[in-house]
Amino acid sequence: MPLDSIIEGFLSGILRVVWVVLWVAVEIIFEILIKGLGYTICRPFKKTDIDGSLCAFVGMVAWIILALLLLWVLI
């Protein structure tokens, strides 16, 4: 039926928009919160050519340490 085709197209368009919004949100969180903190920590130790994966790793470790410290303070 034509109505099924219209609804299928409409739903796939909505799902595509939701997927893009979620992808952008994850990218913003990863780039700003994780890699940004890692870059801020790595910057004093290495002035040039800071690797992005190193920043991501350092940022992840820093957020884990911060979460554990917060948990320790609250308990």
C-alpha positions in Angstrom: 0.0 0.0 0.0 1.2 3.5 -0.6 0.6 4.5 3.0 3.0 1.9 4.2 5.7 3.3 1.9 5.1 6.8 3.1 5.2 5.8 6.8 8.3 3.7 6.2 10.1 6.7 4.6 8.9 9.0 7.3 10.1 6.7 10.1 13.4 6.1 8.5 13.9 9.8 8.1 13.1 10.4 11.8 15.4 7.6 12.9 18.2 9.0 10.7 17.9 12.4 12.4 17.9 10.8 15.8 21.0 8.8 14.9 22.8 12.0 13.7 21.9 13.9 16.9 23.1 11.0 19.1 26.3 10.8 17.0 27.0 14.5 17.4 26.3 14.3 21.2 28.8 11.5 21.6 31.4 13.3 19.5 31.0 16.5 21.5 31.3 14.5 24.8 34.4 12.6 23.5 36.2 15.6 21.9 35.5 18.2 24.6 35.3 16.3 27.9 37.7 13.4 27.3 40.2 14.6 24.8 40.1 18.2 26.0 41.0 17.1 29.5 43.7 14.8 28.2 45.2 17.6 26.1 45.1 20.0 29.1 47.0 17.4 31.2 49.5 16.5 28.4 50.2 20.1 27.3 52.7 21.0 30.1 54.8 17.9 29.5 55.0 17.9 25.7 54.8 21.2 23.9 54.6 20.0 20.3 53.0 17.2 18.4 50.6 15.8 21.0 49.0 12.6 19.8 45.2 12.5 19.9 45.1 8.9 21.1 47.4 9.8 24.0 45.1 12.7 24.9 42.1 10.4 24.8 43.8 7.8 27.0 45.0 10.3 29.5 41.6 12.0 29.6 39.8 8.7 30.1 42.2 7.8 33.0 41.7 11.3 34.5 37.9 11.0 34.4 38.1 7.5 36.0 40.3 8.9 38.8 38.0 11.9 39.3 35.0 9.6 39.5 36.7 7.3 42.0 37.8 10.3 44.1 34.3 11.6 44.1 32.9 8.2 45.1 35.5 8.0 47.9 34.6 11.5 49.2 30.9 10.8 49.1 31.1 7.4 50.9 
